[in-house]
Amino acid sequence: MMINTVIIEDIPDNREALKKLLAAECPQVNIIGEADNVEGGYNLIKQLQPRLVFQDIELTDGTGFDILNRLHEEDAIDFEVIFFTAHGSFENARKAIAYSALDFITKPINSDDLKAAVSKAASKIDKEQYSAQIALLLKNLSMASNKNKSIAIHLIKGIIEFVEVDKIMYLEADGTMTKIFVNGNEKPFLATKNLGHYSKLLTSDYNFFPISNSLLINMDYVKQYNHRELTVSLNNGVHLFASRRGGQDFRRYLNDNKSRFGDLQNEGIGGLFKKLFKR
């Protein structure tokens, strides 16, 4: 099946390079139009109604998000977007894209990344679900802080669950997938992405800490850490076990951040006697 596609990019050489790469690596992509600015991109999408849009983030008269804002307000998001931008630029926007479980590739574009993104776009999408991802992206971009941000979680069978990050208690690796334990939910969500994907996002933006290669905890739910037993107790009664190296790193982290987390450490019976008989 051919995928009717438009490209929105303000640098002609970049558009030509992308078209050549698509022709060579992704023959199912049928380019039906090009634009180089916000107004032109908006009108092009409205007129041609493409199945796929390659969207540069930075344009001469604004950003690609300006186009999406207008279309979202009109409930006209019925296409998939693959964002692309120069490596290292628009870092906050790239994080927002990742939280929304959307795709972006960096320039210069790698052929393998391009093929993977197009392959995903070729699968059938649910308009309401995809519109919700775009809505989440725009919401997260507009927020001044991380508080109350949400993250889109890919589940099996193509389902996407939207979860407030502050409600995630901890995440546990399950092979190539991840169990995500959410406050108030009896059962965890089983996400199709690995723990490393979530660790990269959540440790940089929130109070999450990896206590082992398979466990990532939200510090907002930690009640106590017993370094002797390498156990982390959460305020809902759950007990998790740190690895030896993870426990050492966690203890160091707590010592370095006592002003933020207070004294959560418990050394066990030996430590208690030391404190009681300390002169």
Residue pairs with C-beta under 8 A, 6 or more apart in sequence:
1 28
1 122
2 28
2 29
2 30
3 28
3 29
3 30
3 51
3 52
3 118
3 121
3 122
4 30
4 32
4 48
4 49
4 50
4 51
4 52
5 22
5 29
5 30
5 31
5 32
5 50
5 51
5 52
5 53
5 54
6 31
6 32
6 33
6 34
6 35
6 41
6 44
6 45
6 48
6 50
6 52
6 53
6 54
7 15
7 18
7 19
7 31
7 33
7 34
7 35
7 53
7 54
8 34
8 35
8 36
8 40
8 41
8 44
8 53
8 54
8 55
8 56
8 59
8 64
8 67
9 15
9 18
9 34
9 36
9 54
9 56
9 84
10 36
10 37
10 56
10 58
10 59
10 60
11 36
11 56
12 36
14 56
14 107
15 34
15 36
17 108
17 109
18 54
18 84
18 109
19 31
21 109
21 111
21 114
22 29
22 31
22 114
22 118
24 111
25 111
25 114
25 115
26 114
26 115
26 118
28 118
28 122
29 52
29 118
32 48
32 50
33 44
33 47
33 48
33 50
34 44
35 41
35 43
35 44
36 59
36 60
37 59
37 60
37 61
37 62
38 59
38 61
38 62
38 63
38 64
38 66
38 67
39 61
41 55
41 59
41 64
41 67
42 67
42 70
42 71
45 53
45 67
45 71
45 76
45 79
46 71
46 76
49 78
49 79
50 79
51 79
51 80
51 121
52 79
52 80
52 81
52 82
52 118
52 121
53 79
53 80
53 81
53 82
54 82
54 84
55 64
55 67
55 68
55 81
55 82
55 83
55 84
56 64
56 83
56 84
56 85
57 63
57 64
57 65
57 83
57 84
57 85
57 89
57 90
57 93
57 104
58 64
58 85
58 89
58 90
59 66
63 93
64 81
64 83
65 93
65 137
65 138
65 141
68 77
68 81
68 134
68 137
68 138
69 138
71 77
72 131
72 134
72 135
72 138
75 131
77 127
77 130
77 131
77 134
78 127
78 130
78 131
80 121
80 125
80 130
81 102
81 103
81 134
82 103
82 104
82 105
82 117
82 118
82 121
83 97
83 102
83 103
83 104
83 105
84 104
84 105
84 106
84 107
84 109
85 93
85 94
85 104
85 106
85 107
86 106
86 107
87 106
87 107
92 141
93 141
94 104
95 201
95 204
95 205
96 137
96 140
96 141
97 103
97 104
97 137
98 104
98 201
99 136
99 137
99 140
99 149
99 150
99 151
99 152
99 201
100 133
100 134
100 136
100 137
100 140
100 152
101 133
101 151
101 152
101 153
101 154
101 160
102 133
102 134
102 137
103 117
103 120
103 121
105 113
105 114
105 117
106 113
123 158
126 158
129 160
132 152
132 160
132 162
133 152
133 160
136 150
136 152
136 162
139 150
140 149
140 150
143 149
146 165
146 205
146 206
147 166
148 164
148 166
149 164
149 165
149 205
150 162
150 163
150 164
150 165
151 162
151 163
151 165
151 168
151 201
152 160
152 161
152 162
153 160
153 161
153 162
153 163
153 180
153 189
153 191
153 193
154 160
154 191
154 192
154 193
155 161
155 189
155 190
155 191
155 192
156 190
156 192
161 189
163 180
163 182
163 189
165 202
165 205
165 206
166 220
167 182
167 183
167 184
168 180
168 181
168 182
168 183
168 202
168 218
169 181
169 182
169 183
169 217
169 218
169 221
169 234
169 236
169 238
170 181
170 215
170 216
170 217
170 218
170 221
170 234
170 238
170 240
171 178
171 179
171 180
171 181
171 195
171 198
171 199
171 202
171 215
171 216
172 178
172 179
172 181
172 188
172 195
172 214
172 215
172 216
173 179
173 194
173 195
173 213
173 214
173 215
174 190
176 194
177 190
177 191
177 192
177 193
177 194
178 190
178 191
178 193
178 194
178 195
178 197
178 198
179 188
179 189
179 190
179 191
180 188
180 189
180 190
180 191
180 198
181 188
181 238
182 188
182 189
183 221
183 236
191 198
195 213
195 214
195 216
198 216
199 208
199 210
199 216
202 208
202 216
202 218
203 209
203 210
203 216
206 218
207 218
207 219
207 220
207 260
208 216
208 217
208 218
208 219
209 216
209 217
209 219
209 250
209 253
210 216
210 217
210 246
210 249
211 217
211 232
211 240
211 242
211 243
211 246
211 247
211 250
212 241
212 242
212 243
212 246
213 243
213 246
215 240
215 241
215 242
215 246
217 232
217 234
217 240
219 261
221 234
221 235
221 236
222 232
222 233
222 234
222 235
222 261
222 264
223 233
223 234
223 235
223 264
224 232
224 233
224 264
224 265
224 266
225 231
225 232
225 233
225 242
225 250
225 251
225 254
225 264
225 265
225 266
226 232
226 233
226 265
226 266
226 267
226 268
227 247
227 251
227 265
227 266
227 267
227 268
228 267
228 268
228 270
228 271
229 268
230 241
230 242
230 243
230 244
230 247
231 239
231 240
231 241
231 242
232 239
232 240
232 241
232 242
232 250
233 239
234 240
242 250
251 265
254 261
254 264
254 265
255 265
266 272
267 274
